[in-house]
Amino acid sequence: MSSSDIVIGGVLLNGSSYLLDYFTDSDRKVHKDPLQSYHLLYGRENGTHTVLAFSRNLQTCDDNDKVITGSTVRVIWAFHEEDVGVSGPVYHGMNRGRKSLRLLNPGSSSSIPAGTAFFDLQNEEVSVPHKDTTYWCQIYRFPKLKKKQHVIRIEPLVQKGHENLVHHILLYQCDSNLNSSEINRGHECYHPNMPDSFFTCETVLFAWAIGGEGFTYPPHVGMSIGTSIDPVYVQMEIHFDNPSLKRGIVDSSGLRLYYSPSLRRYDAGVIETGVWVSLYHMLPPGMQDYITEGHCTQECLQESLDSEMPSGVHVFAVLLHAHLAGRAMRTRHFRQQVELQPLASDDQFDFNFQEFQPLSQERIILPGDSLITECRYNTKGRMNMTWGGLSTRDEMCLSYLLYYPRVNLARCESLPEITGQLKFIGVKEIQEPVTTWPFVIKSPKKYSNLSFTEAMDKYKWTRKRGKAFNNIVRKLPMNVRCSKIGQDEWSIQGMIVSPPPELKLEQTSAAVVTCRNVSEIHCESSLALLLTACLLLILQTCFHL
């Protein structure tokens, strides 16, 4: 509750309603705000519910009020059985809860025509291993259809009570020539004994992560199924996050896909952009603000779009994805040496709230454009390096772009070259030929026979050294990943390119809100909450995982 923006209100026995603007200081003490910025619209109460509707300017220019932006907002609610008296509010006890949401971009509508057909891709009582992180993969066959249809909505089917266990669900397209015996086979993903057929499933069709809702495609777009180039077999990957190492968990979570014979104008696709998931993506310990950049390069978009869609593709939604150290993310967009407005951004990233953000206006990506997925991390409480990887204690920096019309581009990513990173800590030579992973250092003597990950952990990191390392990594040459749907690659794959220089930001015509003209701001955010008895709503920027 420290440094929070609060409203407290209720409905008295005589039927009159009230609402007051409060805030808390860094010691969590509650104070009445001298500037009352919230406005009560109405209040009503019955035997079970109190309803209060109120509004506030997005920017109030009051230091005790949080500015409401398109980023994630932490909302904490609480209630008390008694109305606030002259002595002020009293402690709410255990009548409280919290939720992350986006006030200005709440997501796509869940409304679809009644009676819409659907099919489920669902685990069948999978025994979750009693270990920290498990990726469980299973292959399914899409329904056999006589003609093309469009998937118009996808929603998670998370087993009740497993909301904190199921961290994310990815749906991949597999090779259409798989043997039917592979259907409904489940196996731990990325395991040495995983069947070879599972490695044919590389193209992301859909991504959902913890805290998100389902996604409804816009009226003019759908995921095509039923044609010769559409998915036949898919692999569903579920990430189980079990840090307390609980035993005996059995899960039957999955996805539900709604589809319709009423075709939309365009077929949707997904492009994965950001940092190629690898140990070469590393974050030093003890850093307050460490910046990582994953490049979808001009060369990759030039080759792939010129070949398939010279007029460009339209992005209509973005999912930003990182793990526990993530604090802020954005997907930057560049064209002809000018930086445009970001495709998506979140200055208050919440690991436990990740979903596709529909764009208020679709964005065209042209051949020769480039994108940077930028992630800001906090590793202050960590003693060792944080590595790029699959575990929630590892890190990722990815953005998934939903777009149309579909082209043959699945991944557009980059990875900083390892040589410059090792040179920073004084590595001079590695053992060759490389026969182990992670590979082993040869010299200098203090790192001899250590793996490169052990050498990085042995280095005495300080905040100053971490900042210097960050500056170097962002300027290193990078390895380009530019892959097609399936296992094919564009010719640009594996090319080493230098990151572009800092580019100027395009100025927009949107008026910049300043506190001098705050009285002229007409955009307001209306919030309505249904709570029992007295309402306490807290808009909070501090959140401890």
C-alpha positions as CSV (number, residue, x, y, z in Angstrom):
1,M,0.0,0.0,0.0
2,S,3.0,2.4,0.3
3,S,2.8,5.4,-2.0
4,S,-0.6,4.5,-3.3
5,D,-3.5,6.5,-4.8
6,I,-6.7,5.7,-3.0
7,V,-10.4,6.4,-3.1
8,I,-12.7,5.5,-0.2
9,G,-16.5,5.6,-0.4
10,G,-19.7,4.0,0.5
11,V,-23.5,4.5,0.8
12,L,-25.0,5.6,4.2
13,L,-28.1,4.3,5.8
14,N,-30.1,7.3,4.5
15,G,-29.2,6.3,0.9
16,S,-26.7,9.1,0.3
17,S,-23.4,8.1,-1.2
18,Y,-19.9,9.6,-0.6
19,L,-16.4,9.3,-2.2
20,L,-13.2,10.8,-1.0
21,D,-9.7,11.0,-2.4
22,Y,-6.9,9.6,-0.2
23,F,-3.3,8.5,-0.6
24,T,-0.6,6.7,1.4
25,D,2.9,7.7,2.1
26,S,6.0,5.5,2.0
27,D,5.2,4.2,5.5
28,R,1.7,3.2,4.4
29,K,0.0,5.8,6.5
30,V,-3.3,7.0,5.0
31,H,-3.9,10.7,4.4
32,K,-6.8,12.7,2.9
33,D,-5.7,14.3,-0.3
34,P,-5.9,18.1,-0.1
35,L,-6.8,18.1,-3.8
36,Q,-9.9,16.0,-4.4
37,S,-9.5,14.7,-7.9
38,Y,-12.0,11.9,-8.0
39,H,-15.7,12.6,-8.8
40,L,-18.6,10.5,-7.6
41,L,-21.1,9.7,-10.4
42,Y,-23.5,7.6,-8.4
43,G,-23.8,5.1,-5.6
44,R,-26.3,2.5,-4.7
45,E,-26.6,-0.3,-2.2
46,N,-28.7,-3.4,-1.4
47,G,-28.4,-6.3,1.0
48,T,-25.4,-7.8,-0.7
49,H,-23.7,-5.2,-2.8
50,T,-22.4,-1.6,-2.8
51,V,-21.9,0.0,-6.2
52,L,-19.9,3.2,-6.7
53,A,-19.2,4.7,-10.1
54,F,-16.6,7.5,-10.3
55,S,-14.3,9.3,-12.7
56,R,-11.0,11.1,-12.8
57,N,-8.8,12.9,-15.3
58,L,-5.9,10.7,-16.6
59,Q,-3.4,13.3,-15.6
60,T,-4.4,15.4,-12.5
61,C,-1.1,17.1,-11.9
62,D,-1.4,16.1,-8.3
63,D,1.7,14.4,-6.9
64,N,-0.5,12.2,-4.8
65,D,-2.3,10.8,-7.8
66,K,-1.0,8.2,-10.2
67,V,-0.9,9.2,-13.9
68,I,-3.2,6.7,-15.7
69,T,-1.5,5.4,-18.9
70,G,-1.8,2.5,-21.3
71,S,0.6,0.5,-19.2
72,T,-0.3,-2.2,-16.6
73,V,-1.9,-0.8,-13.5
74,R,-1.9,-2.6,-10.1
75,V,-5.3,-2.3,-8.5
76,I,-5.8,-3.3,-4.9
77,W,-9.3,-3.4,-3.4
78,A,-10.5,-3.8,0.2
79,F,-13.8,-3.3,2.1
80,H,-15.0,-2.9,5.6
81,E,-18.4,-3.7,7.2
82,E,-18.7,-0.1,8.5
83,D,-18.9,3.2,6.6
84,V,-16.1,5.7,7.2
85,G,-16.9,8.0,10.1
86,V,-15.5,11.3,11.3
87,S,-12.4,9.5,12.7
88,G,-11.5,8.3,9.2
89,P,-11.1,4.8,7.7
90,V,-10.3,1.7,9.8
91,Y,-8.2,-1.3,8.8
92,H,-10.0,-3.7,6.4
93,G,-8.5,-6.9,7.8
94,M,-8.5,-9.8,5.3
95,N,-11.2,-8.3,3.1
96,R,-8.9,-7.4,0.3
97,G,-7.6,-8.5,-3.1
98,R,-5.5,-7.4,-6.0
99,K,-5.5,-7.5,-9.8
100,S,-3.4,-6.1,-12.6
101,L,-5.2,-4.7,-15.6
102,R,-5.0,-2.0,-18.3
103,L,-7.5,0.7,-17.8
104,L,-7.1,2.3,-21.2
105,N,-6.6,-0.9,-23.2
106,P,-8.7,-3.7,-21.5
107,G,-8.3,-6.2,-24.4
108,S,-10.4,-7.7,-27.0
109,S,-14.1,-8.4,-26.7
110,S,-15.1,-11.9,-25.8
111,S,-18.4,-11.7,-27.6
112,I,-18.9,-14.2,-30.5
113,P,-22.1,-15.4,-32.1
114,A,-24.2,-17.8,-30.0
115,G,-23.8,-21.4,-31.1
116,T,-20.3,-20.9,-32.6
117,A,-18.6,-24.2,-33.1
118,F,-15.4,-25.0,-31.0
119,F,-12.9,-27.7,-30.3
120,D,-10.6,-28.1,-27.3
121,L,-6.9,-29.0,-27.1
122,Q,-6.6,-30.2,-23.6
123,N,-4.2,-32.2,-21.4
124,E,-5.6,-35.5,-20.1
125,E,-4.6,-35.7,-16.4
126,V,-0.9,-35.0,-16.9
127,S,1.2,-35.7,-13.8
128,V,3.2,-32.5,-13.2
129,P,6.8,-33.3,-12.0
130,H,7.7,-32.0,-8.6
131,K,10.4,-29.7,-10.0
132,D,10.6,-25.9,-10.5
133,T,10.0,-25.7,-14.2
134,T,8.3,-28.2,-16.6
135,Y,7.4,-27.7,-20.2
136,W,4.9,-30.2,-21.3
137,C,4.2,-30.8,-25.0
138,Q,1.5,-32.7,-26.7
139,I,0.6,-33.1,-30.4
140,Y,-3.0,-32.8,-31.6
141,R,-4.8,-33.0,-35.0
142,F,-7.0,-30.1,-36.0
143,P,-10.6,-31.2,-37.0
144,K,-10.9,-32.5,-40.5
145,L,-12.9,-29.9,-42.4
146,K,-14.4,-30.1,-45.9
147,K,-13.7,-26.5,-46.6
148,K,-11.8,-23.5,-45.3
149,Q,-12.9,-22.0,-42.0
150,H,-11.6,-19.3,-39.7
151,V,-10.8,-19.5,-36.0
152,I,-12.2,-16.4,-34.5
153,R,-11.5,-16.7,-30.8
154,I,-9.0,-18.6,-28.6
155,E,-9.3,-18.8,-24.9
156,P,-7.4,-20.7,-22.1
157,L,-8.9,-23.6,-20.3
158,V,-6.9,-23.5,-17.0
159,Q,-8.0,-26.1,-14.5
160,K,-9.5,-24.6,-11.4
161,G,-7.0,-24.2,-8.7
162,H,-4.0,-24.2,-11.2
163,E,-4.1,-20.5,-12.1
164,N,-0.6,-20.0,-10.6
165,L,0.7,-23.3,-11.9
166,V,0.0,-22.8,-15.6
167,H,2.4,-19.9,-16.6
168,H,1.9,-19.9,-20.4
169,I,0.5,-21.9,-23.3
170,L,2.0,-21.8,-26.8
171,L,0.4,-23.4,-29.9
172,Y,2.9,-24.4,-32.6
173,Q,2.2,-25.6,-36.2
174,C,3.9,-29.0,-37.0
175,D,4.9,-30.8,-40.1
176,S,1.7,-31.9,-42.0
177,N,3.2,-35.3,-42.8
178,L,3.4,-36.5,-39.3
179,N,2.4,-40.1,-38.7
180,S,-1.1,-40.4,-37.1
181,S,0.5,-42.4,-34.3
182,E,1.9,-39.1,-33.0
183,I,-1.5,-37.7,-32.3
184,N,-2.3,-37.1,-28.6
185,R,1.2,-38.1,-27.6
186,G,2.5,-36.1,-24.6
187,H,6.1,-35.7,-23.6
188,E,8.3,-33.3,-21.6
189,C,9.4,-30.7,-24.0
190,Y,13.1,-30.2,-24.8
191,H,13.9,-33.5,-23.0
192,P,16.8,-35.6,-24.5
193,N,14.3,-38.4,-25.1
194,M,11.6,-36.3,-26.8
195,P,10.5,-37.9,-30.1
196,D,12.0,-36.3,-33.2
197,S,8.5,-35.5,-34.5
198,F,8.1,-32.9,-31.8
199,F,11.0,-30.9,-33.3
200,T,9.0,-30.3,-36.5
201,C,6.7,-28.0,-34.5
202,E,8.4,-24.6,-34.6
203,T,5.9,-22.0,-36.0
204,V,4.0,-20.2,-33.3
205,L,0.2,-19.9,-34.0
206,F,-1.0,-18.5,-30.7
207,A,0.5,-17.5,-27.3
208,W,-1.2,-17.0,-24.0
209,A,0.5,-16.2,-20.7
210,I,-0.6,-16.0,-17.0
211,G,-3.1,-13.4,-16.1
212,G,-4.4,-13.0,-19.7
213,E,-7.9,-13.6,-20.9
214,G,-8.9,-15.1,-24.3
215,F,-8.3,-13.3,-27.6
216,T,-11.0,-12.5,-30.1
217,Y,-9.8,-11.7,-33.6
218,P,-11.0,-8.5,-35.3
219,P,-14.0,-8.9,-37.6
220,H,-11.9,-8.8,-40.8
221,V,-9.2,-11.3,-39.6
222,G,-9.1,-15.0,-38.6
223,M,-6.8,-18.0,-38.3
224,S,-7.3,-20.1,-41.4
225,I,-7.9,-23.8,-40.9
226,G,-9.0,-26.5,-43.4
227,T,-6.8,-25.7,-46.5
228,S,-3.7,-27.4,-47.8
229,I,-1.3,-24.8,-46.3
230,D,-3.1,-24.6,-43.0
231,P,-2.0,-26.4,-39.8
232,V,-3.0,-30.1,-39.7
233,Y,-1.0,-31.1,-36.7
234,V,-0.3,-28.7,-33.8
235,Q,1.8,-29.0,-30.7
236,M,0.5,-27.4,-27.5
237,E,3.3,-26.4,-25.0
238,I,2.3,-25.7,-21.4
239,H,4.8,-24.2,-19.0
240,F,4.2,-25.4,-15.5
241,D,5.7,-23.2,-12.8
242,N,6.1,-25.2,-9.6
243,P,8.6,-23.3,-7.4
244,S,7.4,-24.9,-4.2
245,L,8.0,-28.4,-5.7
246,K,4.6,-29.7,-4.9
247,R,4.0,-33.4,-5.5
248,G,0.9,-35.2,-6.8
249,I,-0.4,-32.4,-9.1
250,V,-2.5,-33.7,-12.0
251,D,-3.4,-31.1,-14.7
252,S,-6.0,-31.0,-17.5
253,S,-5.5,-27.5,-18.8
254,G,-5.5,-26.4,-22.5
255,L,-7.1,-24.1,-25.1
256,R,-10.5,-23.7,-26.7
257,L,-10.7,-22.6,-30.3
258,Y,-14.0,-21.2,-31.7
259,Y,-14.3,-21.4,-35.5
260,S,-16.8,-20.3,-38.2
261,P,-17.5,-21.1,-41.9
262,S,-18.2,-17.3,-42.3
263,L,-14.8,-16.3,-43.7
264,R,-13.1,-13.1,-42.9
265,R,-11.2,-11.1,-45.5
266,Y,-7.6,-11.9,-44.2
267,D,-5.7,-14.8,-42.8
268,A,-3.8,-14.0,-39.6
269,G,-0.2,-14.9,-38.8
270,V,2.2,-14.6,-35.9
271,I,5.8,-13.3,-35.9
272,E,8.0,-13.9,-32.9
273,T,10.5,-11.0,-32.5
274,G,13.0,-10.1,-29.8
275,V,16.1,-11.9,-28.3
276,W,16.7,-15.4,-29.6
277,V,16.4,-17.6,-26.4
278,S,19.9,-18.6,-25.5
279,L,22.5,-18.6,-22.8
280,Y,24.2,-15.8,-24.8
281,H,21.4,-13.5,-23.5
282,M,22.8,-12.8,-20.0
283,L,22.1,-10.3,-17.2
284,P,24.6,-9.4,-14.5
285,P,23.4,-9.5,-10.9
286,G,22.7,-6.4,-8.7
287,M,21.4,-4.2,-11.6
288,Q,18.5,-1.8,-11.1
289,D,18.0,-1.1,-14.8
290,Y,19.6,-3.5,-17.2
291,I,18.5,-3.0,-20.9
292,T,18.3,-5.8,-23.4
293,E,17.5,-5.3,-27.1
294,G,16.3,-8.0,-29.6
295,H,16.4,-6.8,-33.2
296,C,14.1,-7.8,-36.0
297,T,16.5,-6.4,-38.6
298,Q,15.9,-4.4,-41.8
299,E,17.6,-7.2,-43.7
300,C,15.2,-9.9,-42.5
301,L,12.1,-7.9,-43.2
302,Q,13.4,-6.7,-46.5
303,E,14.0,-10.2,-47.8
304,S,10.9,-11.9,-46.4
305,L,8.3,-9.1,-47.2
306,D,9.8,-8.2,-50.6
307,S,9.4,-11.8,-51.6
308,E,5.8,-12.3,-50.3
309,M,4.1,-9.0,-49.5
310,P,5.9,-5.8,-50.9
311,S,3.0,-3.7,-49.7
312,G,3.6,-4.7,-46.1
313,V,1.7,-6.5,-43.4
314,H,-0.7,-5.1,-40.8
315,V,0.0,-5.7,-37.1
316,F,-3.2,-5.6,-35.0
317,A,-2.1,-7.0,-31.6
318,V,1.1,-7.6,-29.6
319,L,2.0,-9.8,-26.7
320,L,5.0,-8.7,-24.7
321,H,6.8,-11.6,-22.9
322,A,9.5,-11.6,-20.2
323,H,10.0,-13.4,-16.9
324,L,10.5,-12.5,-13.2
325,A,13.2,-9.9,-13.6
326,G,11.2,-8.0,-16.3
327,R,10.1,-4.5,-15.3
328,A,9.3,-2.7,-18.6
329,M,9.0,-3.6,-22.2
330,R,8.3,-2.0,-25.6
331,T,8.4,-2.9,-29.2
332,R,10.1,-0.1,-31.2
333,H,9.4,0.5,-34.9
334,F,11.9,2.1,-37.3
335,R,11.5,3.3,-40.9
336,Q,14.0,5.1,-43.1
337,Q,16.3,6.2,-40.2
338,V,13.3,7.5,-38.2
339,E,11.8,5.9,-35.1
340,L,8.0,5.8,-35.2
341,Q,5.8,5.4,-32.2
342,P,6.2,2.0,-30.4
343,L,4.0,-0.8,-31.6
344,A,3.4,-1.7,-27.9
345,S,4.8,-0.7,-24.5
346,D,4.3,-1.4,-20.9
347,D,6.2,0.7,-18.3
348,Q,4.9,-1.4,-15.4
349,F,5.3,-4.9,-16.7
350,D,3.8,-7.6,-14.5
351,F,5.1,-11.2,-14.9
352,N,1.7,-12.4,-13.7
353,F,-0.4,-10.5,-16.2
354,Q,0.5,-11.1,-19.9
355,E,-1.9,-11.0,-22.8
356,F,-2.2,-9.8,-26.4
357,Q,-2.7,-6.0,-26.5
358,P,-5.0,-5.0,-29.4
359,L,-3.6,-1.9,-31.1
360,S,-5.9,1.1,-31.2
361,Q,-4.8,1.6,-34.8
362,E,-3.3,-1.2,-36.9
363,R,0.3,-0.6,-37.9
364,I,1.8,-1.4,-41.3
365,I,5.3,-3.1,-41.3
366,L,7.0,-2.5,-44.7
367,P,10.0,-4.2,-46.3
368,G,13.1,-2.5,-45.0
369,D,11.5,-1.5,-41.7
370,S,13.1,-2.8,-38.5
371,L,11.9,-3.5,-35.0
372,I,13.6,-3.6,-31.6
373,T,12.0,-5.5,-28.6
374,E,13.5,-3.7,-25.6
375,C,13.3,-5.1,-22.1
376,R,14.3,-3.4,-18.8
377,Y,15.2,-5.8,-16.0
378,N,15.9,-5.6,-12.2
379,T,18.4,-8.1,-10.8
380,K,19.2,-6.3,-7.5
381,G,18.3,-9.3,-5.3
382,R,20.3,-11.8,-7.3
383,M,23.9,-13.0,-6.6
384,N,24.7,-14.7,-9.9
385,M,24.1,-14.1,-13.6
386,T,20.6,-14.5,-15.0
387,W,20.6,-16.5,-18.2
388,G,18.4,-16.5,-21.2
389,G,16.4,-19.7,-21.0
390,L,13.1,-21.5,-20.4
391,S,12.7,-21.3,-16.6
392,T,10.9,-18.4,-15.0
393,R,14.1,-17.8,-13.1
394,D,15.8,-17.5,-16.5
395,E,14.9,-14.6,-18.8
396,M,13.3,-13.9,-22.1
397,C,12.7,-10.8,-24.1
398,L,10.1,-11.5,-26.8
399,S,7.2,-9.9,-28.5
400,Y,4.6,-11.8,-30.5
401,L,3.1,-9.8,-33.4
402,L,-0.4,-10.8,-34.6
403,Y,-0.7,-9.5,-38.2
404,Y,-2.3,-10.0,-41.6
405,P,-2.1,-11.1,-44.4
406,R,-0.1,-14.2,-43.5
407,V,3.4,-14.5,-45.0
408,N,6.1,-17.1,-44.7
409,L,8.0,-15.5,-41.7
410,A,7.8,-17.1,-38.3
411,R,10.8,-15.6,-36.3
412,C,12.7,-12.4,-36.7
413,E,15.2,-12.2,-33.8
414,S,18.8,-11.5,-32.9
415,L,21.4,-12.5,-30.4
416,P,24.6,-10.5,-29.4
417,E,27.8,-12.2,-30.4
418,I,29.4,-14.1,-27.5
419,T,33.0,-13.1,-28.2
420,G,32.6,-9.5,-27.1
421,Q,30.8,-10.5,-24.0
422,L,33.6,-12.9,-22.9
423,K,36.2,-10.4,-23.8
424,F,34.7,-8.0,-21.2
425,I,35.5,-10.4,-18.4
426,G,39.0,-11.0,-19.7
427,V,38.6,-14.3,-21.6
428,K,41.3,-14.8,-24.2
429,E,40.8,-18.3,-25.6
430,I,38.3,-21.1,-25.6
431,Q,38.9,-24.8,-26.0
432,E,38.5,-26.0,-29.5
433,P,37.0,-27.9,-31.1
434,V,33.9,-27.1,-29.2
435,T,32.6,-30.5,-27.9
436,T,30.5,-29.5,-24.8
437,W,27.8,-27.0,-24.0
438,P,28.3,-24.6,-22.5
439,F,31.7,-24.5,-24.1
440,V,34.9,-24.4,-22.0
441,I,37.4,-21.6,-21.5
442,K,41.1,-22.3,-22.2
443,S,42.8,-19.0,-21.0
444,P,43.5,-17.0,-18.9
445,K,44.5,-19.4,-16.1
446,K,41.8,-18.1,-13.7
447,Y,39.1,-19.3,-16.0
448,S,40.9,-22.4,-17.4
449,N,38.6,-25.4,-17.7
450,L,35.5,-23.4,-16.6
451,S,32.5,-23.3,-18.8
452,F,31.7,-19.8,-20.0
453,T,28.7,-19.7,-17.7
454,E,30.9,-20.5,-14.7
455,A,33.4,-17.9,-15.8
456,M,30.7,-15.2,-16.0
457,D,29.5,-16.1,-12.5
458,K,33.1,-16.1,-11.2
459,Y,33.7,-12.5,-12.4
460,K,33.3,-10.0,-9.6
461,W,30.3,-8.0,-10.8
462,T,29.6,-4.5,-9.5
463,R,26.9,-2.0,-10.5
464,K,29.5,0.0,-12.4
465,R,30.8,-3.0,-14.2
466,G,27.3,-4.1,-15.0
467,K,26.5,-0.8,-16.6
468,A,29.7,-0.9,-18.6
469,F,28.9,-4.4,-19.7
470,N,25.4,-3.3,-20.7
471,N,26.7,-0.5,-22.9
472,I,29.1,-2.9,-24.7
473,V,26.5,-5.6,-25.3
474,R,24.1,-3.2,-26.9
475,K,26.8,-2.2,-29.4
476,L,28.0,-5.7,-30.3
477,P,27.5,-7.3,-33.7
478,M,24.5,-9.6,-33.6
479,N,23.5,-12.9,-35.1
480,V,20.3,-12.7,-37.1
481,R,17.5,-15.3,-36.9
482,C,15.1,-15.0,-39.8
483,S,13.1,-18.3,-40.2
484,K,10.2,-19.4,-42.3
485,I,7.2,-21.4,-41.2
486,G,8.4,-24.9,-40.5
487,Q,12.1,-25.6,-40.4
488,D,13.2,-23.6,-43.5
489,E,15.2,-20.3,-43.2
490,W,15.5,-17.1,-45.2
491,S,19.0,-16.6,-46.7
492,I,19.7,-13.8,-44.2
493,Q,19.6,-16.4,-41.3
494,G,22.9,-16.5,-39.4
495,M,24.2,-13.2,-40.9
496,I,26.2,-11.0,-38.5
497,V,25.1,-7.4,-38.6
498,S,25.8,-4.3,-36.4
499,P,23.0,-2.7,-34.5
500,P,21.8,0.6,-36.0
501,P,22.8,3.9,-34.6
502,E,20.5,5.8,-32.3
503,L,17.7,7.2,-34.5
504,K,15.5,10.2,-34.0
505,L,11.9,9.8,-32.8
506,E,9.1,10.9,-35.1
507,Q,7.1,13.8,-33.7
508,T,3.4,13.2,-33.6
509,S,0.6,15.7,-33.7
510,A,-0.9,14.5,-30.4
511,A,-1.0,17.3,-27.9
512,V,1.3,16.9,-25.0
513,V,-0.5,17.2,-21.7
514,T,1.1,19.6,-19.3
515,C,0.0,20.6,-15.8
516,R,-0.5,24.2,-17.0
517,N,-3.5,23.2,-19.2
518,V,-4.8,20.3,-17.0
519,S,-8.2,22.0,-16.8
520,E,-8.5,21.6,-20.5
521,I,-8.1,17.8,-20.4
522,H,-11.3,16.2,-21.3
523,C,-10.3,12.5,-21.4
524,E,-11.5,10.7,-18.3
525,S,-11.2,7.2,-17.0
526,S,-14.4,5.9,-15.5
527,L,-14.2,3.0,-13.1
528,A,-17.1,1.1,-11.5
529,L,-16.6,-1.6,-8.9
530,L,-19.0,-3.8,-7.1
531,L,-17.9,-4.4,-3.5
532,T,-19.6,-5.2,-0.2
533,A,-19.9,-2.2,2.1
534,C,-17.1,0.4,2.1
535,L,-14.9,0.6,-1.0
536,L,-11.1,1.1,-1.0
537,L,-9.5,1.2,-4.4
538,I,-5.7,1.6,-4.6
539,L,-3.9,2.4,-7.9
540,Q,-0.4,1.3,-7.1
541,T,2.9,1.4,-9.0
542,C,5.0,-0.6,-6.5
543,F,4.5,-4.4,-6.7
544,H,6.7,-7.0,-5.1
545,L,6.7,-10.5,-6.6
